[in-house]
Amino acid sequence: MDDLLTDSSKPTPAAKLVVFGATGDLVSKRLMRDSMVYLAEHDQLQPGANDVVLVGAREQDGRAYLDAFNRGDAESTPLSPPGLEKFAALTGLEAPGAKVAGLDVTNPSAFKSLLAKIGTSSALYYAALPPSLYPAFLAGIKSSGLAEQNGNFRRVLLEKPFGTDAASARALQAQIERDFEPGQVMLVDHFLAYPGTLDVIGMRSDPALNQALSKKYVDKVEVKLLETIRSNDRPYFRHTGIVKDMIQSHAMQLLATVAADLGPISELTEERFREARTRLTQSLELDHKNVQHGQFVGFNDPAQGAPVGAEPSHAETFARFNLKVHTRRWEGVPFVLTAAKGVDQNRFGVDVHLRELPPALAERLGVPAQTKAVLAADISPTRLELTLDDGRHFKLQLDQRVNDEEPPHARLLRDAMLGETGLFVDAAGAVKDWDVVEEFERDAGRMLAYAPGTSADQIGSTNPTRG
């Protein structure tokens, strides 16, 4: 348990970091950009031990890349000059004539060009690629010899989504099981490394709070991923919609973190935590009676942010459905997943509706056990509090908290190099996520329309009943 909640106490082992998709937005402007610079600035990537090899679809001048990397765009976080300087040194791109490597991942023989850069050292291959390219990417890593460990480690990180549907996810799972050693390929969902998600894990170590998380005390659980941003300017979102973008992995993993049966907390290990989430995910069943989706009015209007000349998109910007959890701990309790863009607030979090409190928790708070309450856990920004039905709020304090300043991908990169698997996703769990998504798509009926700025609670129905 302590390993899951500690931040940077263990040194990063010597290993090269090879980043595929280095010229894409995720790496050059978004989450990976901030995380790599953070690790460099805090000396968790060391020159000579943790050199960074950047690989894009096309070769690019090194200094031009670093200039663009530093600028980012309107949504990028400003980088610290010391961190950027250290990161640039790790890449070697400031040297005259240095290039970002260009590589066609659909050409297996192209991967052999990286062998000289990697040598015999340990390596972590991070792939921020379209999921349709993952089969070719994995085949290239395997056939080129880049996966050969020879006494060191060679690990692969695949960014979400894992596949494009249930069939492709199953095919990827089979390919990984055939061509790679167990644990050699790790699936990323950065929501698992948010400090607030780690607070949920810490909450599970509190006996009274963990006891509250069961059908004995809970009426319903709500997982909410709500954003004011509209995302109708993003080609990927216009193609996938909110269910595949936000629910297929993010919401499902957050649900599993809250609901998984972790066993004795004192015996919880990284591997057991990951396996417990997978078991929970595989117990899920879609409740076909309450499946809703919608799109905000003006999604395809350039005046509302849509690209000029773009094809009209029917991608949903709102989705809500209920899941049944078929475990002894949760049987009969509805789990309501809601995701929405263009609504009136930003919130990534979970509300656990308690019809009464465990005696130990009631005694701690000095209230009757029959008190109704909502246990709210927000993952970014972090919030953990209990609100009683009379309006009183209790902020909950945890014995252990992680470093709020560490970006999620920084934690995941370190964990991957250390071989710590607790905050990664099993392929079997990702496949089950896709099964639920495809059931949702078959059941979803009329598209609801809502005005931008509407409260998500005012869209559709929000009143599930216990089974």
C-alpha positions in Angstrom: 0.0 0.0 0.0 2.8 2.4 0.9 4.4 2.1 -2.6 1.2 3.3 -4.2 1.0 6.4 -2.0 4.7 7.4 -2.0 5.8 9.9 -4.6 9.5 10.1 -5.5 11.5 8.3 -2.8 12.9 5.7 -5.1 15.6 6.7 -7.6 14.8 6.2 -11.3 16.9 3.2 -12.7 19.2 3.7 -15.6 17.2 3.3 -18.8 16.7 5.2 -22.0 13.3 6.8 -22.6 12.2 6.4 -26.2 9.1 8.5 -27.1 7.1 7.6 -30.2 4.7 10.2 -31.4 7.1 13.0 -30.2 5.7 15.6 -32.7 2.1 15.0 -31.7 0.2 17.3 -29.3 0.3 15.0 -26.3 4.1 14.9 -26.2 5.0 18.3 -27.6 2.3 20.5 -26.1 0.4 18.6 -23.4 0.7 16.1 -20.6 3.9 14.3 -21.6 5.7 17.6 -22.3 5.1 18.8 -18.8 6.0 15.5 -17.2 9.3 14.9 -19.0 10.4 18.4 -18.1 9.3 17.9 -14.5 11.3 14.7 -14.2 14.4 16.4 -15.8 14.1 19.4 -13.5 13.9 17.2 -10.4 16.8 15.1 -11.5 14.7 12.0 -11.8 16.0 11.7 -15.4 19.7 11.9 -15.3 22.1 12.6 -18.2 23.9 9.5 -19.4 21.6 7.2 -17.4 18.2 8.3 -18.8 18.8 9.8 -22.2 15.6 10.7 -24.1 15.2 9.6 -27.7 12.4 11.4 -29.5 10.8 9.7 -32.5 8.2 11.3 -34.9 6.5 10.4 -38.1 9.0 12.6 -40.0 12.6 13.7 -39.2 12.7 17.2 -37.7 15.5 19.7 -36.9 16.3 19.4 -33.2 16.6 23.0 -32.3 13.4 23.9 -34.2 11.7 21.1 -32.3 12.9 22.4 -28.9 11.8 25.9 -29.8 8.3 24.7 -30.6 8.3 22.4 -27.6 9.0 25.4 -25.3 6.4 27.6 -26.9 3.6 25.0 -26.8 0.3 26.6 -27.7 -2.5 28.5 -25.9 -3.4 25.5 -23.8 0.1 24.6 -22.8 1.6 25.1 -19.4 4.7 27.4 -19.2 7.9 25.4 -18.7 10.6 26.3 -16.2 13.8 27.4 -17.9 16.0 25.1 -15.7 13.7 22.1 -16.4 13.7 22.8 -20.2 17.5 23.2 -20.2 17.9 19.8 -18.4 15.4 18.2 -20.7 17.2 19.5 -23.8 20.4 18.1 -22.5 18.8 14.6 -22.1 17.6 14.7 -25.8 20.9 16.0 -27.3 18.8 18.0 -29.7 20.8 21.3 -29.1 23.9 19.8 -30.8 24.5 21.1 -34.4 22.7 19.0 -36.9 20.8 16.9 -34.3 17.4 15.6 -35.4 14.2 14.2 -34.0 14.2 10.8 -35.6 11.7 10.1 -38.3 10.2 6.6 -38.4 7.3 5.0 -40.2 5.9 2.6 -37.5 4.0 0.6 -40.2 7.4 -0.5 -41.6 8.8 -3.2 -39.4 12.3 -2.8 -40.8 12.4 0.9 -39.9 12.7 0.0 -36.2 16.1 -1.4 -36.6 17.4 2.1 -37.1 16.9 2.6 -33.3 19.0 -0.4 -32.3 22.2 1.7 -32.3 20.6 4.4 -30.2 19.4 1.9 -27.6 22.5 -0.4 -27.5 22.3 -3.0 -24.7 20.8 -0.6 -22.1 17.4 -0.9 -20.5 14.7 1.0 -22.2 11.2 2.3 -21.8 9.2 2.7 -25.1 6.3 5.2 -24.7 3.8 5.2 -27.6 1.5 8.3 -28.0 0.1 6.9 -31.3 -3.3 6.4 -32.8 -4.6 3.1 -31.6 -5.0 1.9 -35.1 -1.2 1.9 -35.3 -0.6 -0.2 -32.2 -0.5 -3.6 -33.9 2.1 -2.5 -36.4 4.0 -0.6 -33.7 4.2 -3.7 -31.4 5.1 -5.9 -34.4 8.0 -3.6 -35.2 9.3 -3.5 -31.6 9.2 -7.3 -31.5 10.6 -8.1 -34.9 13.5 -5.6 -34.7 14.8 -7.0 -31.4 14.0 -3.9 -29.4 12.0 -6.0 -27.0 14.9 -8.4 -26.2 15.8 -7.8 -22.5 19.1 -9.7 -22.2 19.4 -9.2 -18.5 18.1 -5.6 -18.6 14.5 -4.5 -19.0 12.6 -3.4 -22.1 9.1 -2.2 -21.4 6.4 -0.7 -23.6 3.8 1.9 -22.5 0.7 2.2 -24.7 -1.3 5.4 -24.3 -5.1 5.2 -24.2 -7.3 4.2 -25.9 -6.4 0.5 -26.1 -7.8 -0.3 -29.5 -10.7 1.3 -31.4 -13.4 -1.2 -30.4 -13.8 -4.5 -28.5 -12.6 -6.7 -31.4 -9.4 -4.7 -31.9 -8.7 -4.6 -28.2 -9.0 -8.4 -28.0 -6.7 -8.7 -31.0 -4.1 -6.4 -29.3 -4.4 -8.4 -26.1 -3.7 -11.7 -28.0 -0.7 -10.1 -29.8 0.8 -8.9 -26.5 0.3 -12.3 -24.8 1.9 -14.0 -27.8 4.9 -11.7 -28.4 5.8 -10.2 -25.1 6.6 -11.4 -21.6 4.0 -10.8 -18.8 4.2 -7.2 -17.6 6.4 -6.1 -20.5 3.6 -4.0 -22.1 1.8 -1.6 -19.8 -1.4 0.4 -20.5 -1.6 4.0 -19.5 -4.6 5.9 -18.1 -3.2 9.0 -16.5 -6.4 9.5 -14.3 -5.0 6.7 -12.1 -2.0 8.9 -11.2 -3.9 12.1 -10.3 -3.3 13.0 -6.7 -7.0 12.9 -6.0 -7.2 9.3 -7.3 -4.4 8.4 -5.0 -6.3 10.0 -2.2 -9.1 7.6 -2.9 -6.6 4.8 -2.5 -5.5 6.4 0.8 -9.1 6.7 1.9 -9.5 2.9 1.4 -6.7 2.5 4.0 -9.0 4.2 6.6 -11.0 1.3 8.2 -14.1 3.4 8.8 -14.2 5.0 5.4 -13.4 1.8 3.6 -16.3 0.1 5.6 -18.6 2.8 4.3 -17.9 1.7 0.7 -20.4 -1.2 0.5 -24.0 -2.0 -0.1 -24.7 -2.0 3.6 -24.4 1.8 3.7 -24.6 3.1 0.1 -27.7 4.0 -1.9 -25.8 4.9 -5.1 -22.4 6.0 -6.4 -22.0 8.7 -9.0 -18.9 9.1 -11.2 -18.8 12.6 -12.8 -16.5 13.8 -15.5 -17.7 17.3 -16.3 -16.0 20.1 -18.2 -16.9 23.6 -19.3 -14.7 23.3 -22.4 -16.5 22.2 -25.5 -13.8 20.2 -27.5 -15.8 20.6 -30.7 -12.6 22.1 -32.3 -10.6 18.9 -31.8 -10.7 16.4 -34.7 -10.2 13.4 -32.4 -13.1 14.3 -30.2 -15.3 15.1 -33.2 -14.6 11.5 -34.4 -14.9 9.6 -31.1 -17.3 11.5 -28.8 -17.3 11.6 -25.1 -18.0 7.9 -24.3 -14.9 6.7 -26.1 -12.8 9.7 -25.0 -13.7 9.9 -21.3 -15.8 7.0 -20.1 -14.2 4.1 -21.9 -11.1 4.2 -19.7 -11.1 7.3 -17.3 -14.5 6.9 -15.7 -14.3 3.1 -15.6 -10.9 3.2 -13.9 -12.1 5.8 -11.3 -15.1 3.6 -10.6 -12.9 0.5 -10.2 -10.6 2.4 -7.8 -13.5 3.3 -5.5 -15.3 -0.1 -5.7 -12.6 -2.8 -6.0 -12.5 -5.3 -3.2 -8.9 -4.8 -2.0 -8.7 -7.4 0.7 -6.7 -6.7 3.8 -5.1 -3.2 3.2 -1.9 -4.3 5.1 -1.4 -6.9 2.4 -2.2 -4.8 -0.6 0.6 -4.7 -3.2 0.9 -3.0 -6.6 0.0 -6.2 -8.4 -3.0 -6.9 -6.2 -4.3 -3.4 -6.6 -4.2 -3.7 -10.4 -5.7 -7.2 -10.4 -8.5 -6.1 -8.0 -9.5 -3.3 -10.4 -9.6 -5.7 -13.3 -11.8 -8.1 -11.3 -14.2 -5.3 -10.5 -14.3 -4.1 -14.1 -15.1 -7.6 -15.3 -18.1 -7.8 -12.9 -19.8 -4.8 -14.5 -23.1 -5.0 -16.4 -24.8 -2.2 -18.3 -28.3 -1.3 -16.9 -30.2 -1.1 -20.2 -33.0 0.9 -18.7 -31.2 4.2 -18.3 -28.9 4.9 -21.2 -28.7 8.6 -22.4 -26.6 10.7 -24.7 -26.7 14.1 -26.1 -24.9 16.9 -27.9 -24.9 20.6 -27.0 -26.6 23.0 -29.4 -24.2 24.5 -31.8 -21.6 21.7 -31.7 -21.1 22.0 -35.5 -21.3 25.8 -35.6 -18.0 27.7 -36.2 -19.4 30.5 -34.1 -19.4 28.0 -31.2 -15.9 26.8 -31.8 -16.3 24.2 -34.6 -13.6 24.2 -37.3 -14.7 26.1 -40.4 -15.6 23.7 -43.2 -15.5 20.6 -41.0 -17.9 17.8 -41.8 -20.9 17.8 -39.4 -20.3 15.4 -36.5 -22.9 13.5 -34.4 -20.4 12.8 -31.6 -22.1 12.9 -28.2 -20.9 15.6 -25.8 -23.0 14.1 -23.0 -23.6 10.6 -21.8 -25.1 9.0 -18.7 -25.7 5.4 -17.9 -26.0 3.1 -14.9 -23.8 0.1 -14.2 -24.5 -2.9 -12.1 -21.6 -4.3 -10.0 -22.0 -8.0 -9.5 -19.9 -8.5 -6.4 -20.9 -9.4 -2.8 -19.8 -5.9 -1.7 -21.9 -4.0 -4.2 -24.7 -6.1 -5.6 -27.9 -4.0 -6.0 -26.2 -0.6 -5.7 -26.4 1.5 -9.0 -23.2 3.2 -10.2 -24.1 6.2 -12.4 -21.5 7.4 -14.9 -22.0 10.9 -16.3 -19.6 12.7 -18.7 -20.3 16.0 -20.3 -18.6 18.8 -22.2 -19.8 22.4 -22.4 -21.6 22.3 -19.1 -21.6 24.8 -16.2 -18.8 23.4 -14.1 -15.5 21.5 -14.2 -15.5 18.5 -12.0 -13.8 15.1 -12.1 -14.9 13.2 -9.1 -17.1 10.6 -7.3 -20.1 11.1 -5.0 -21.0 8.2 -2.7 -24.5 8.6 -1.3 -24.7 7.1 2.1 -28.1 6.3 3.7 -26.3 5.8 7.1 -22.8 5.9 8.5 -20.7 3.0 9.9 -20.7 3.3 13.7 -16.9 4.1 13.9 -17.3 6.9 11.4 -20.4 8.3 13.1 -18.6 8.3 16.4 -15.6 10.0 14.9 -17.8 12.8 13.6 -20.0 13.0 16.7 -23.3 12.4 14.8 -25.9 9.6 14.9 -25.2 6.6 12.7 -28.5 7.0 11.0 -27.3 10.3 9.4 -27.5 10.5 5.6 -24.4 11.9 3.9 -22.5 12.3 0.6 -18.9 11.3 0.5 -17.3 13.4 -2.3 -13.8 12.7 -3.7 -12.6 15.0 -6.5 -9.4 14.0 -8.3 -8.4 17.4 -9.9 -8.3 19.6 -8.0 -8.3 17.3 -5.0 -11.2 17.3 -2.5 -12.2 14.7 0.0 -15.1 15.7 2.2 -18.3 14.4 3.8 -21.5 16.5 3.6 -24.3 15.6 6.0 -28.0 15.9 5.0 -28.2 18.9 7.4 -25.6 20.7 5.3 -22.6 20.4 7.6 -19.3 19.6 5.9 -16.4 17.6 7.2 -13.0 17.7 5.4 -11.4 14.3 5.7 -7.7 14.2 6.5 -5.5 11.3 5.3 -2.3 10.0 7.0 -0.5 9.8 3.7 -0.7 12.2 0.7 1.3 12.3 -2.5 3.0 15.3 -4.1 0.3 17.4 -5.7 2.8 19.1 -8.0 4.0 16.0 -9.8 2.2 15.6 -13.2 0.4 12.3 -13.6 2.5 11.1 -16.5 5.7 11.8 -14.5 4.5 9.4 -11.8 3.6 6.8 -14.5 7.0 7.1 -16.3 8.8 6.6 -13.0 6.6 3.6 -12.0 7.1 2.0 -15.4 10.9 2.3 -15.2 10.7 0.8 -11.6 8.5 -2.0 -12.8 5.7 -0.9 -10.4 2.4 -1.9 -12.0 -0.3 -0.7 -9.6 -1.4 2.4 -11.6 -1.5 0.7 -15.0 -4.5 -1.0 -16.7 -4.7 -4.7 -17.5 -5.6 -5.6 -21.1 -8.5 -7.7 -19.8 -9.9 -4.7 -18.1 -9.6 -2.5 -21.2 -11.4 -5.1 -23.3 -14.3 -5.2 -20.8 -14.5 -1.4 -20.9 -15.0 -1.7 -24.7 -17.7 -4.3 -24.2 -19.6 -1.8 -22.0 -19.1 1.0 -24.5 -20.4 -1.1 -27.4 -23.5 -2.0 -25.4 -24.1 1.6 -24.7 -23.9 2.5 -28.4 -26.4 -0.2 -29.2 -28.8 1.1 -26.5 -28.4 4.8 -26.9 -31.6 6.3 -28.4 -32.6 9.8 -29.3 -29.8 12.4 -29.0 -30.7 14.9 -26.3 -30.0 18.6 -27.0 -28.8 21.0 -24.4 -27.6 24.6 -24.3 -24.0 25.3 -23.6 -23.6 26.1 -19.9 -26.4 23.8 -18.7 -26.0 21.9 -15.5 -25.3 18.2 -16.2 -27.9 17.4 -13.6 -30.6 19.1 -15.8 -29.8 16.9 -18.8 -31.9 13.7 -19.0 -32.8 11.7 -15.9 -30.6 11.3 -12.8 -32.6 9.1 -10.6 -31.6 5.4 -10.6 -33.0 3.0 -8.1 -31.4 0.2 -6.1 -31.7 -3.2 -7.6 
